[in-house]
Amino acid sequence: MSFTPLFPGMLLDAADRFAQDHAATQDFADTDPIREMGWACTLVSEESGGVGGTLADLGSIVEGLATHGLHLPVVETCAIAPILLQVAAPESSARWLEAVCEGSAKIAPLTALSASLDDITVQAKQLDIGCELTGIVQGVDVSLEATHYLVPALLQGTGEAAIFLVDKERIPAPTTSYRTMEGRRGADFRLEQLTVPALACIARGAEAQRALAQADNAALLLTAADTVAALAALIQQTVNHLKERRQFGVTLSSFQVLRHRTADMYVRYLGAKGLLMHAFQEYESGAASLRRTLHLMKVAQAESARACAESAIQMHGGMGVSEEVLATRLAQRLLASEFRYGDRLTQAARLLAPQDPDAPADESTRAATHLSRSSP
C-alpha cells in the first residue's frame, strides 16, 4: 500500500513534527500554537503582513496535524476568519489582518461546526445606534482563546446576510461547554438583544453572501483533506496492528478475511483522495460546478470514512475502544468529520434541491481568487 503526501513540502514537514511532539497534548488553552507557528497568516496577503499563501498551503498544515490525530482549529482561525475578512471587506479589514499577523488580535468565527456557513441562526435588527443581535449558535469551537468573533446574521426586514466583527467582551459567556467526539472544546452561545455599534457590520448583502460562500468552500475542502489524511494514517495503523498481533499462533495479517477488509479500506481511501484532488482542481480553476462537486465529495467521503472507521475499530478488538490508541482517535476524527459544515444528508438534500435555470451562476465558483495556485 502506498500513501503519498497530499500536499508535500516544508509546511507539511513542520506541521508533522509539531504534531508528533504534541501528540499527547489534549488542551492548548494556555498557549496559542497557531499564532506561534505563524499559521494564522497563511492566507493573509503580503500587503497586510501575511504570507500570501494558498489553500493548498493550509492543506499541508491540516494534513500534518490529522496524520497524528492532533486537533487545532486551523480551518476556523486560518481559513474561515481571514477569508471572511478579505472577501467581505478587503479595505476596512486590512488593519485587522495586520493585527492578526502581529498577534495583537485573535479572530475566530462564531459559527456552528455542524452547519454550513450560510445556515445562519442569528437575526440582526437595525437600531439608531447600531444593530441588535439575537439568536442561538450551537457547537462553536473554543479550543483557543479569541479576542474578536465574526458573527454572520440575517438583517430583519430585508433578509440580507451580514457579517459583524464583535469584541469578545461583548459576547456573553457560553450557556454550555463540552468536549466533542474528536477532542475539541465546544460551546453553545445565546445572543439576546446584543447591541453592537454600526461599525461592527463589516459587510452586508452580496459582499457578505459571497464571503460566506467562499469561506464555506474552503472549509469543506480542508475538512475533506483532514478526512483523507486521517484515513491514510488509520489504514497504516491498522496494517501495523495486524502484523504485530498474534492469535492461534499466527499474526492477524495472515487471516484472509482481515486482509480483504484492509484492502477494501485502501480502495475507499483511494476514492476519497481522488475526489479531493478533483475538488481542489475545480476550486483553483474557478469551475462553475464547484459547489456540486463539494456536495458530492462530502456525501461519498462521509460514507467511506464511516465504513473505514468501523472496520478499524473492529479489527483492533478491545484496543479499538481505548482513546490511548491512535487508531481510535483517528476513527473518532473520521466519524466527527462527517458532521462538519453540513453532514451528508444536508449535502444530499442540497444536491436534490430544484435549481432555478434562470438564476445566475454562483460568483464564488466562477471567479478564481488569489487563494489559488496550480493543482497540487
N, C-alpha and C positions, 0 to 999 in steps of 0.2 A: 504494500500500500504506500502510495506517495502523497505527501502533504506539502505542497509548495506554498510559500507565503502568499497571501493575497496582495499585500502592499509592502514589498521588501524595501529596505533602506535603513538609514540611521535612526529615523524616528521609531520604527518598529523595534530596532535593537535596544534603544533607550527605554521604551515602554516595557519591553520584555524583561530587561534587567531590573527595572523598578518593581515590576510585578513579582518577580522571583524573590527580591529582597524583602518585600512586604506581604508575602503570601499569607502569613499568619495574622495580619492586621485586619481587624473587623470594623474598626471605627477610627476615622480620621478627624474626629470632632475638634481636637486641639491643634491640628495643623491644616495646611491647605496645599496639598501636593500638586494640584492642578496649576496653581499660580507659581509655585516654587519651580516646577519643571518648565514653565513658560508655555504650557499647552493652551491656556486661555487666549493667547494672542495668535493662535494658528491661523484663523480665518480673518483676523483684523488686517486691514490694508496697511501698507508701509507708511502711507501718509498719516495714519492715526497711531503710529508707533508699534504696529504689529508686524507679523512675519509675512503676511500676504500669501499665505499658503492656500491649499485647495482642500476639498472634501476628502480626496484620496489621502492627503497627509493626515487628516484626522482619523481616517480609516486605519492607518498604521498604528496609531495610538490605541484605538479601540481593539484592534486585533491582538496587540501585545498584552493588554490587560485581560482580555477574555480568555486567552490561552491558559492563563494561570488562575482563572476563576476570581480575579480581583475586581471589585466594583468600585468605580468612581463615576460621578455624574458628568462624564465627558460630553455626552450628547447634549445634555441640558445646558451646561455652562459654556461649552466651547463651540457649539453649533447653533442651537436654537437661539440663545440670547444674542450673540453677535449678528446673526442673520436678520433677526427681527429689527435690531438697531440700524444696521447698514442699509437694509432694503426699505424699511418703513420711513426712516428719516435720516438719509445719508449726511445731510449738512449739520443739522442740530445735534446729532448723536456723536459727532466726531470727538467732542471733549469727553464724553462718557467712555468711548472706546479707548481713548488715551489713558483715562483713569484706570480702566481695567488692566491695561498692559503695565501701568506703573504699580499696580497693586493697591491703589487707594480706594478702588471701588470693586465690589464683587456682585455682579448682576446675574440673577437666575430667573427663569420663567416661573410664574405662579400658575402652573397648568397641571392637569391630571396626567399621570403617566399612562393611564389605561385608555385615554381618549385621543382622537385626532385633535390637532391644534385648532381646527376650525369648528370643533364641537364646543362652543362657548357657553358657559353656565352663569356668567356674571353679567348683570344688567347695569348700564350707566345712565343716570338721569342728570340732565344738564341743569345747572343752577346758575344764579347770577355770579356767584363767587367761584365757580368751578364745576365739578361733577360729583355725583354721589354714586358709589359703587355698592351693589347688593348682590349676593349670590354665595353659593357653596362650591368650593373646589376640593375634591377628594383625591387622595393619592399623590400629593406633591412630594418630590424628592427633596429632603432636607438633610442629606448626608453631610454637606458642607455649609458653613455659615455664609449668609449673603447680606450685603448692605442695602441692596435695592432689588425690587421684583418687577418684572414685566408682566402686566395683567391684561390679557385680552378681555374685551367686553363688547356687548351689543348696546348701541345707543337706543334708548327708548324713543318711540315715535317714528324713527327712520329705519330701525333695524340694521343700520350700518355697523360694520365691525370697527373697533377702535382699539388702540394699544396704549396702555398707561404705564409710565415709569414711576413707581411709588417707593418712597423711602421705607425701609423695613420698620422703622419706628412707628409708622402709621398703621402697619398691618397688625391686626390683633393676634394674640397668641393662638396656636393651633388648638382646635377643640379636642383632637385626638392625635396621639403619636404612637407609632408602632414600627415593628421590623417586618419588612416584606419577605416573600419567599426566598429571594436570591440574596438577602442580606442588606438591602437598602434601608435607610431610615426614612420612613414615610410619615406624612401628616395630613390632616384634613383642616381646611380653613373655612371659617364662616365670616363673610363680609356683610355687615349690617349697616347700611346707610353711612358708608365710609366716605367722608368728604376729602377730596383731593383738589389742588389748585388747577386752573385751566391749563397751565403749562405742563402739567403731568401727562397730558394727552399728546403723545409724540406723533401719532398718525391716526387717520380715520378714513373710512370709505375704501376706495380702490387700492390706495397705498397700503393700508393695513391688511386688506384681504390678500394682496399679492405677497406681502411679507410672511403672513401666516402660511400661505400655500408653499412658498419656497422653504420655510423652516420645517414644515411637515414632511416635504420630500426628503430633506436632509436627514431628519430623524428616522424615517422609515429605512433609508439606505444604510445608515450607520447601525441601526438595530439589526438589520439583516447581516451586515458584516460581523457584528458581535455573535450572531447565531452561527454563522458558518465557521468562524474561528473556534467557538466553543465546541461545535460538532467535531472538528478535526481533533481537538485535544481530547474529547471524550472517547473517540474511537481509539486513539493511541493509548489512552489509559486502560481501556477495555482489553485491547490486544495484549498489553503488558501483563495485565491481571491473569488472563487465560494462559499465558506462557509460564507464569510463576506458580500458580495454584495447582495443587495436585489432588486427585480424587481416584480411589481404587487403584492407587499405584502409578497413575499416569497423569500428565498435565491436562488441564481442561481444554487446551488448544487442540488436543488430539480427538475430541468429540466432534463428529462431522456436523451435527445439528448446530453446535455453537459456532463452528467455522462458517456455516451458511448464514447464520444470523448476523455475524460480524460483516460478512460480505454484503448483506442487504443494507446494513448501516452505511457502508462505504459508498454504495451506489446512490443512496439517498443524499449523502454528503456531496458527491459529485454533481448531482442535480441541483442542489441548493447553491453550490458555488457557481455553476453555470448561469443560474438565474440572477445572482448578484452581479456578476461581471457584465451581463447583458443590460441590467438596470443601470449600472454605472455608465456604460457606453451611451445609453439614451439620455441620461442626466447631463453628461458632458457635451452631447451634440444638440441639446435642447429639443429633443424629439417631442412631437405633439402627443404621442401615445404614452408619455412617461407615467402619468397618473394611473392609467390602466395597467401598465406593466408593474407598477409598485403594488397595486391591489392584488394582482395575480401572484406576484412573488411572495407576498405576505401569506396568502392562503396556502400556497404549496409548501413554503418553508415551515409554517406552523405545524402542518401535518407531519412532515418529515422529522422535525425537531422533537415532537412529542413521541413519535414511534421510536426514535433512537434513544431518547432519554429513558423510556420504559424498558427497552431491551437492555441497556447498560445496567440499570438498577437490578434487573432480574439476574443478569449474568454475574454480577458481583455478589449475589447472595445476600447474607446478613450484613456484609460490609456496605452494601448499596444503600442502606438507610442511615449510615453514620456520616454526619457532616464533617468529620475529620478527614474523610476520604475525598480527594479532589474530584473524582468522577461523580460523586454525589452532588457536590456543589455545582459542577458543570451541568448536571441533569436538572437541578433546580433552576439554574440560569436559563436553560433552554425552555423549560415549561413556562417560566415567567415572561420570557421574551414574546411569547405568543400574544400576550395581552398589552404589549407596549404600543401606544399610538394607534389603537384600534385593533381588536382581535380579529381572527379570521372570519368570524360571522359578520362583523361590521364591514370588513373589506369585501366579502362576498355580496353583501346587500348593496354596496355601492356599485359593484360591477353589474348587478342585475337591475339597478335603477334605470328607468327610461331616460334617454338622452334627448335633449331638445336639438333637432337638426339645425335650427336657425341660430342657436347660441354660438357666440364666438369662442374660438379655442382658448384654453386657459393660457394666459400670457406667461405664467411662470414656467410652463412647459415648452414654450416656443423660443423664448429668448435665452441664449447662452449667457451665463453670468461669469463674473471674474473668479468665481469659486471653482471653475472647471479647469481641466487640463487634459492632455491626451490620455487615451484609455490605459488603465493600469495593467 
